[in-house]
Every structure is written in structure tokens, then in C-alpha cells.
Amino acid sequence: MKKILITGGAGFIGSHTAVSLVQSGFEPVILDNFSNSDHSVIGSLERILETKIKWYEADCLDRDSVREIFSENEFAGVIHFAASKAVGESVANPLKYYRNNVESLLILLDAMAEYGVKDLVFSSSCTVYGQPEILPVSESTPRQEAESPYGNTKKICEDILRDYIKSGAKSRIVALRYFNPIGAHPSSEIGELPKGVPANLVPFITQTAAGIRQQLTVFGDDYDTPDGTCVRDYIHVLDLADAHVKSIQYLFKQQDTFYDVFNVGTGNGNTVLEVIKAFEKVSGKKLNYRIGPRREGDVVKTWANTDKIKNLLGWTPKYSLEDSMRDAWNWQVKLGSAGK
């Protein structure tokens, strides 16, 4: 079984990708500092997979620890999730974001080169597109000036990877530009587990329904959209995890020096109110929400053109918005009204 290192592997997307890797015949090895995840995720993964998971508690900024992990394992590839990712925090503390997100990538690339590991799947973001002028967004859509230091770190990291490959480095890299991951594993063993107040819509919905949050605020209902609320492309986390596995398999077939980017979304946009209605339908619960003022920095609408990833990687999403909301709610029910 080929070993794949997953940095940030105890997080929301990383943990689901670990499941998909095992189910596809790989052996995931998790590296996580648990700053935004919980140690209980390891046990949950082992229950789902009925096997032990190798994991390290370490920081990607610790060059010696990263080198030690590479020296102890023969990795066939790396999936790099580990990063700080709260937009608001990045505005308040930009140096943390440039250090965590950019420097960690450089340390990882150095270790990969030293130990002869060629293949890397990088966690990028649709934030690199800003507010696009034409929808849906394709990979050839020009990147806009970033709305936040977080978004800028993703642009910078993409540029680093592109320049690294242009230099002739013997490495094969895919950057996946995620849209909006939601949902949870159908077993309800793993799911999105934000620390503190959620920064994303769906955990705020489920926590409000569970009584953890008093009320959900919808930021603006006067945008140029079908019902006035912002439009996003919401993708089930298991579909996103599958895209990572297909990306690794795709890289194995490429020339020694290779770089490309792919959108990962459903190809459809849903408004905030449509997401709320989907939740109410599958949960049978009426959500307590109010319409508030617009939130500064919000992109009005964006969704993905996914033709490229479908054609080149053979990837298509399997789960609907209602599937995602049902799995997210079942996960919240298991956590209980106190969260976790």
C-alpha cells in the first residue's frame, strides 16, 4: 500500500480524505498540530475504517519534525491541508497567516525534495477568484486581488508552486481550488468541528438548530440573486475527499515536472436561503434566523465550472445539497446540544 502524508489530516476535509484514501487502497499518515482539530478524530477514523491510523502530532513550521517524519516513512505523495483558514482572523493577524500558510509550504517542499517525494496535492481555494465578472468560474478565469490575507496566502502559494515547477523541479503538483465544503461522514463519526464561533454557514445552521447558538444572521437579502441572498457552490466533503484521491492517482501518471489547477465544486450555486430551506426539509426543524445587514467583503455570487476535473480526472460529485445537510445535521445530533 502506498503511503500518503496528509498534513492537517485530523481536520474536517483531511479526516474525510483519510477515509477515501484507505477505501482506495492507500495508507494515510496524518500530521496535525491539533490547533484547530480534536484528538478524538483519530479514534473516530479507526472506528470507521476498522484499522489503526498512523499519526504524528507536530507542526508543519517545525522543520526538524517534518524531516523526521519523512525519514521514518517512504511516502508516495503528500496532500497538504494544514493552514490557518479564518478570513476575519487573517485580517486581524496577517503575519500569522503568512507564516503558517506560506512558510509551511516551503518547509514541506524542501522535505519532499530531500526525500525524493514527487507528488503533491495542494489545498487552494475559490477565494483566488474574488468576485468574478463571468459565471460560472473556470480555471482560466483571471484571479482577482484577494479580499483578505487568507485569500492572498492561497494566491502566493499557487504562485510558489507554479514557479517551482517552471524551474524544472522534479515534482508533480495539483492545486485544488475548493468551493464550499459541507456535510459529514454518513456514519456521524467525523464532521466539521469548529472551535469557538463557526466561521462557515452550515455549522452555524446546525448549532442554531441544536440550541447552541440563539439565532442565525443572514447577511443581506438585497443582492442581485434569485432571493437576494449570497450564492455559493456547496459541495459534500466526501465528494471533495474523492477529488483528492483522484488527483493523487492522476499525478502518478504525469511527467516528472508537472503542475495544474482544478476547480472542485458541484457546478451549481445555491443561495443562503436555499441552504436553510434544504436544512429545514431534511431535519424537520424550523430554523431561527433573521435578515441582517450586508457583511463587508462578502462575494455576492460564485460557483464552479467543473468541466476540467470531470474530463481529466473522471471526477463527478455524487451527493446533493439535501444529502449534505442531512449528514451535517446527523453529525450535530450526535455531538449534542453542547457541541463537543
N, C-alpha and C positions, 0 to 999 in steps of 0.2 A: 504494500500500500504506500502510495506517495504521500509524504508529509507536507502539509501546507501550514505555514505560520500565519496565524490570524492575530494581528495587533488590535487591541480593543475588542478582543473576542468574547468578553463577558457582557458587552453592551447589547443594545436592542437588535441592531442588524447583525452584528458579529455573532451572537449566540445562535440566531436562526441560520446563519450561513454555516456554522459548525455542523448543525443538523443536516443540512443539504449536502455538505461535503462527505460526511460519513455515509449517507444514503447513496452517494455516487461513487463510493469505493475509495475515498481518500481518508487520510488520518490527520485531523486538525490538531494543531498545537496552539494553545491560547497564551498570549502575552497581554496582561492587563494590569494597570496600577490601581484599579478599583476606585478611582476618584469619582466616577460617575456611573458605577455599576455595583452589584452586590455579590459577595462570595457565594451566596445561595444558588446563583445561576449555574455554577459548576455541578452541584448535586442535581439540579433540575435537568440539565443536559444529560447527565448519566442515567437518569430515570427514563427519559425519552428514548435514548439510544441503547440502553441496557449494556453499556460498556463504560470503562474508565476513560476519562479525558485527561490528556497531559496538559498541564498549565503551569505558567510562571507568573508570580506577582512581581512585576518590575515596571519601570518607566522607560518609554522609548527615548527619553532625553538622557538616560544613563548609558553612555556609550559602552562602558565595560560590561554592564549586564547584558546589553543587546549582543555584543560579541560573544559572550559566554554562552548564550542561548544558541547562537549559530554554531558554535564549536561543538555543542553537545548533540546536535541534530543534523541530519542530512535533509535539508528542505528542497522540495521540487519547485516551490513557489511561495509567494507571500501575498496575502490580502491585507492591505493597510487601511484599517478603520480609525485607529487611535488618533483622536484630535479633540480639541475643545470646540463646541458647536452652538453655543447660545449667542444669537445675534446681539441681543441687548448687552450682555456681559462683554462682548468683544468691543462694543463702542466705549464702555466704561473702562475696560482694561485691555487696550490693544496690544501692549507688549507681551502679555501672557499668551495671546493668540498667535502672534508672530513667532514667539519662542516655541510653543507647544506644537504648532501645526507645521511650521516651515523647518525648524531645526531638527525635529524628529524625523522628517522625511530624509534629510541629508544624512543623518546618522544611519538610518536604515539602508539607504543606497550604498553607503560606504561598506556596511557589513555584508550586503549582498554581493558586492564586487569582490570583497576579500575572500568570501567563502564559495564563490562561483555559483551563486543562485541567480538565475537569469530572469525569472518570470514574476511580474508584479501586477496586481490589480489594485488600482488606487481609488479611494473613495472621494469623488468630487461631488459637485452639486449644481443644480439648475440655477443657483444664485449667480453663477457666472454670466448668465444671460440678462440679468437685471429685468427691466420692463421691456420686453421685445416689441418691436413695431409690427411684426408679422407673426401670426399664429397659424398652426402650431409651430413650436420651436424645433428646428433641425440642428444637427451638429455643425452645419455650415453657417448658422445664424451668428452674426458678429457678437462677440462678448461685449457687454456694456461696462461702464465704470461701476465698480462694486458699491453696493449700498451700505456695506459695513466692513470692518476689519476682518470678520469671519469670512465673508464672501471674497474679500481680497486675498486671503491666505489660500483659498482654493484656486484662484487665478494664478497666483505666484507659483504654487506647487505644480500646476499644469505646465506652466512655462519652464520650470526647472526640469521636469520630465521630458518635455519636448526638446529642450536644448541638450540634455544629457544624451538623448538618442541621436540628435544631429551630430554630436561629437564623435559618433561611431562606437559608442559603448555597446558591448556585447550583452544587451539586455532587451527583453521583450515586455512591453508595458501597455496596459489598457487603463484608461481613466473612465470611470462610470459616473455620468452626471445624473444623480438621483433627482427625482421629483419629490413626492411627499409620502414617505413610508408610513404605513399604519397597520393595524391588525395585531395578531399574536399567533402563536402556535396553537393549532386546534386542541391540543392536549391541555391547554391552560397552564402548562408548566413554566413557560417563558413568555415574556411580552415586554411592552415598553414600561420601564420602571424609573420615571424621572425623579431626581432628588429635589425636594422643595417644590415650588410652584411650577407646574408644567409650562414649557415654552411652546408646545405644539397643541393644535386644536383637539385632536381625538382624546388624549389622556385628560384634557380639561373637561371634555364632554362626559367621559365615563366617571371621573371623580366627582363632578357635579351631580350626576345621576345617583352616585353612591352616597351622597351627603357629605363628602369630604370638603367640597367647595360649595359655597352658598349659592352662587349664580355664575353662569357663563355670560360674558360680554361679547357680542358680535360687533366687530369694529367697522361700522359704516354699513349703510344699506342704500346708498345713493350713487354707487358706481355704475359705470356703463356695462352692466352684466344682466343676465336674464331676470334676476330678482334683486339686483342692487348690491349683493354681497360679493366678496372676492372669490375668484375662481382658481382652483389648484387641481393638479393631476395627482390623485391619491392612489398609491399602489400598495398592495398587500406585501408585507415584509417577506413572506415566503416566496413570492414571485421575484422580489429583489434579490433574495438569497440565491435563488436558482440562476439569476443572471451572473452572479459572481462565479458560480461553478462552471457555467458555460464559457465565461471569459477565460478562466484558467485553462480549460480544455482547448480553447481557441488559440491561446498563446503558445501552447506546446507544439502547434503545427506551423508556426511562423518562422521566418528567417531570424538569424541571431540578433539583428538590430531592427527593432520594430516598435512603433508607437501608434496608438489610435484612441479615439474617444467615442463613447456611445451614450446616448440618452437612455435612461431606464424609467419609463412611466407606462401608463395604460394607453396613452394616445387620446384620452378623453378628459375634459375638465368638468369639475363639479363645484357648485357654489357652496359657501359655508352653510346656508340654509338647507341645501340638498343633503349635505352630510348629516345635519341634525335630524332631518326627516327620516333618513335611512336608519339612523340610530334608534329613533322612536319606534319605527316599524319593527325592527328585529328584537328590540328589548321589551317592547310593550310598556315603556315608561315615558311619561311626559317630562321633557327637559325644562328646567327653569333657566331661561335665558332672557337677555334684554338687548336691545339695539343701542350701541354706544357710538361715540364719535369715531371718525376715521383714525387709524393709527399711523403715525408718521413712519415713512419708509416702506410701507406695505406695497408690494407689487399688486396691481389690480387683477390681472389675469395672466395665467401661463399654463400651458400644457404641452406635452411632448409629441413630436413626430417620431415614431418608433420604427420606421421602415428599415433603418440601417441595422439595428440589432436583430430584427426579425430575419432579415435577408442574410446577414453574415454569420450570426451566431445561432440561428434557428430558435430564438427565444420568443415566446409569446406569453403574456400574462394569463393565468388560469382563474384568478379569483375576482369576484365582483365587489363593488362598494359595500353591498349588504353583507357579503361574506366577511369582509374586513371588519365592519362594525360589530357583527355578531361575535367574532373571535376576540375583538378588543373588549367587549362587554363581559364575555365569559371569563376572560383573564382578570378583569376588575372585580367581578363577583368572587372569584377565588381569593383574591387579595383581601377582600372585605372592605368595610367602610372606613377602616383605619389605615388603608393603604398597606404598606409593608415596611 
